Amino acid sequence: MVVLTFRVLTYLYPFPIDLGTLNLFQPTIYAKDDVFKSLGDLSLNVLLTFWLILFFRQHVRTIHPPVLRKKWQGWLIIGAAGLVMFIAGQFLLDLVRSLVIDSRISYDVTNFFTLNEYSVIGSMSLGFIAISFLFFSQIVNYLLNQLTDFQYKTKYTSLAIVGLIWLAFRYNLPDFSASVVLMLWLLAYVAILDWLETRFGGNSASLPFIMWMLMMTVTTSAVLVYYNNQKELSTRMRVAENLSKQRDPYMETLLNDVGDRLVADPETQAYFRQPTREGRRRLDAMLREKYFARYLNRFNVLFFTYDAEGEILYNTEGVPFNDLQNRIMGNTLSHVLGEDLYYDERSFRDYSYIGKRSSPGRKGRR
């Protein structure tokens, strides 16, 4: 209780030091919820949980289950113990998933240069999570064996029934398939625990422990690879979604329609009949408010006006008409819609639309 009290104090106060000042306790690296709000908090919680489970494991064989007068009481405790094992397994599975999906930590061992000190700390945390579940499951399994008087068939049947009931409550959840795999794995895992205890219990304890650790290592590695692949797939889907958003056919149709309407606008025609610097300022304000207000939050909208000879008419940026014309006509830009709207993609997040419209004016200005 003293250790847990001190841990709670670290959440409420900067005790014994302000952990938030350390990079390891920054939520920018990893955060799941208010309890696991950083990689450092997760590591501390996992280590404390491991210590508590190890303490109970060393004293579990000195604890004897109470004598139950009614049979249904025994079945109730067996069901509760089995349910606790399933819930703990699901919780740790979600924790591993969060440590991979919700973090900026790389676990891609095939790309060595993406690994850093947080990858090492995260991997150590995963190892302690696996060992903690191993020791916790041994405690629960010992209790189940005592309650069923080592009738393994009765125990497996009870666990299967409890597992099916547990799955029924998770049927509509998005991770239902992972819960099914977890249930099947737990049943096989408990059977292997019993087999190792029966086969090697009277001999050296090192061989069963090595077998347990091998099984947990393989399982943790498989889960890690699976969620790492899920994270990579999700990243690729977001990239593809961003790419698809760059070319928006609906927006291109609107831009083409806007180009036709602004050419016919009386204020536009009046400017080209008598261009002035003040008229150009009013023209920019009118075009932005009347035709391009919906695009201002997505694009940097610029206007360039030239006369019939290609001379600049009070543009704020001195881009020659020939430069734009050569870029359009040099087969470097593709038509989007019609012949006067073009798409220019310079890099992944740097792209633009270039539209060209002609407006008749005095002395051939356009």
Steps between C-alpha positions, in 0.01 A plus 500: 500500500788736574642455150158556339446811712831646388412423138166678531680801649721522190184548292360774723815690599859546378615237749784425560594697185300647213504202263332706229828683436661178374469409132399148594186635667392719207168401335639591157684167495218281629166551673200271550288649777529680835674201659738412216557858392863454397756230435659569837168458683433176316846365586463590869153346521612182327801463731289556813238252377773246426641544850158448663422193289842353575438551873162323488642222284764418759236467772209355302570140596461593866146621429226239508159565348213516753287196565174546312186339634298534181605387157370808321736715703796308359371538145450872559860546614626288209303713256624823660862381492471401134336832415780688674754315285316591178460864605866528600608346170281742303626796702864412437427435132344847473800645683742341254288624211500852644875490554545434128209686337472807727870577527777654296728212593651285227513123548607427143815296559547463124570875485772540760542876464139569604564345843595721795509498879120503516490183290718330762285624791180403317636152426597455864150602604356244260723236657385582852136498382549147365674375815238663721223320316694173523531524878143629541360212294697252711335640812151477351569155358618375839176628656293330227681171555430519874132576444451224244711252698736471196218378276642650181206410280262680736730802509535524121125464452436776756755731335346436156149583626621816675694595186191464281296715739780758501507499118123549485539834680774604254321390184430851366841643582744570214770277650272196535718286273803573720296397806412167334867432431584599858242258642629207292857589587420516874339156497804353324731696729338366819517145362873544432550638851338188646701271272828663599409483868402134474792400281783692663357607837703247697825574317696819456285811486726664243372301201129590546597863552704501178207346314260759645732785408544362148124480453446854632785635286358347182150624584614854583712518185208385287268759655764769457553416133124491438431842652813646343368390160160649589667830584694501173183418304311779677780744419495402134123539487526852644764588240278364223203694640701822504609438143144438390389825663743703290303445183139588577276476189220688674728790587641504146148533360435790737823671402416471133154645563648783708733586212209541260299716741778735605580580134139607450493700822445876433763600757761286327413646162505853643852449636637384166335794324676744734772327709636690801692402811201576722274313259731200521481502882118510486502223236705270725270560797190440288632177346605355835172579672264424215655202324785347703392529867447122524856431383691744721536248786653239267699699248710811471296681233691741273387707201712624208371745240668586170413707196479371144879534458570305819601802704432486874195694623572596862579146623642474852744236376705574192449168319533556123216374284742302283619301802147380574426443133817299446427288803149426376595441139823314575313170553592501869143552625196287428155627409245449778178614335463680170801682360557775756537318834823316582629288787855556625645251752852589610528256793282288729349792694579780256251526216281765342245579229576757233208651310517736202213718388479778238287810543446752218590858588607828350806475278482121511575472871412158648 
